[in-house]
Amino acid sequence: MKIAIASGKGGTGKTTLSTNLAMYLAEQYPVVLIDLDVEEPNSGLFIHGMLIHQQDMFKMIPEWDKAACTLCGKCQEVCNYHSVMKLGSMVMVFPELCHSCHACSELCPAQALPMQAVKMGELKQYETGKLSFVESRLDIGQEQAVPLIANTLDYVEKNFATNYLKLYDAPPGTSCPVIKATQEADLVILITEPTPFGLHDLKLAIETMRELHKDFVAVVNRFGIGNNEVFHYCESESIQVLAKLPNDRRIAELYSKGELVYPQHQEFAEQLKVIAQYITRMQERHL
């Protein structure tokens, strides 16, 4: 199974849940945790494994061959992202806008836009017990996270057998990186907090998941602060609130030191067990 842990906003506890849940499940099953928040990956602060693989990640960008070009303008016509433009006697390529769709290169009658590999980031794989951890990090100055997320997912599919439970630590928000990180998931766990901001962004995340036709459940973090509006909304929308992670200073202290919570906090561990049992039941049905 593929489980994505997402949220409508940053700072709700995605990484806390992802890392603790991955280590908890890996006590029984082979698990791979993938940090897909490639612009600011931080799951690695809590997963201390042995580095077993590292590689640069590339995307394909067209490069204009002036000698071959006939200035027909076909490239500009077929580019949906305005990353290739014919300006007088030259063709300009804007790599920051390119989505590597290959349309300009494939449809150029003069083959004047060959695709070239451009480094966009790096991927690392760690191992600790039954847990594999994969993270990718976007290079400074790179604007698009989606190509690196896509390449990371391809790496995981090629290198991890179907018996692995795959946990995706998704980027925050509801934009393109989140959609790419969750589009292949069998279940999306939406983590939120019981505050007006949490409810507002949870609604956005739920709307996105419904547009993607994804099965999803909610987990409320920092239970005990704010109000009950999140619970009232979930009840009115028939959304299952799977667990309530407590608001406790001890949890914040453990997090700030880069330590896992569940081995040292009983109430958190009990709620984590509920989530793990739900996933296990789904996994058994999935198999």
Secondary structure as UniProt FT lines:
FT   STRAND          2..6
FT   TURN            10..11
FT   HELIX           14..25
FT   TURN            26..28
FT   STRAND          31..35
FT   TURN            38..39
FT   HELIX           43..45
FT   STRAND          50..62
FT   TURN            66..68
FT   HELIX           74..78
FT   TURN            80..81
FT   STRAND          84..87
FT   TURN            88..89
FT   STRAND          90..93
FT   HELIX           95..97
FT   HELIX           103..107
FT   TURN            109..110
FT   STRAND          115..128
FT   TURN            129..130
FT   STRAND          131..138
FT   TURN            140..141
FT   HELIX           146..159
FT   TURN            162..163
FT   STRAND          165..169
FT   HELIX           176..182
FT   TURN            183..184
FT   STRAND          187..192
FT   HELIX           196..211
FT   TURN            212..213
FT   STRAND          216..223
FT   HELIX           229..236
FT   TURN            237..238
FT   STRAND          241..246
FT   HELIX           249..256
FT   TURN            257..258
FT   TURN            262..264
FT   HELIX           266..286
//
